[in-house]
Amino acid sequence: MNNDTAELYTVIAYDFGIKHDLLRRVASYGCKITVVPSNRPPSETLKMKPDRILFSNGPGDPYAVPCAAVTVKELLGRVPVFRICTGH
């Protein structure tokens, strides 16, 4: 990465239990990050015109965030997304 202070991407991070170190790490690559709650409607997120969407790690039990699957389905293919700790 060069020494420019310009931000490379605007990233919206859905908080399903996000760790602050993840935010620091993504920001260290020159990204502007906005954290939104896990229940934020995808339509509202798209209005922010993000370059990327990050789905954070979260609770071990997916039933704790039932909106997650719906949100992911609505955003896939519309904006590049990335996710960590999805398990296998």
Secondary structure as GFF3:
##gff-version 3
##sequence-region A 1 88
A	DSSP	beta_strand	9	15	.	.	.	ID=ss1
A	DSSP	alpha_helix	20	27	.	.	.	ID=ss2
A	DSSP	beta_strand	31	37	.	.	.	ID=ss3
A	DSSP	alpha_helix	42	47	.	.	.	ID=ss4
A	DSSP	beta_strand	52	55	.	.	.	ID=ss5
A	DSSP	three_ten_helix	62	64	.	.	.	ID=ss6
A	DSSP	alpha_helix	67	75	.	.	.	ID=ss7
A	DSSP	beta_strand	81	83	.	.	.	ID=ss8
###
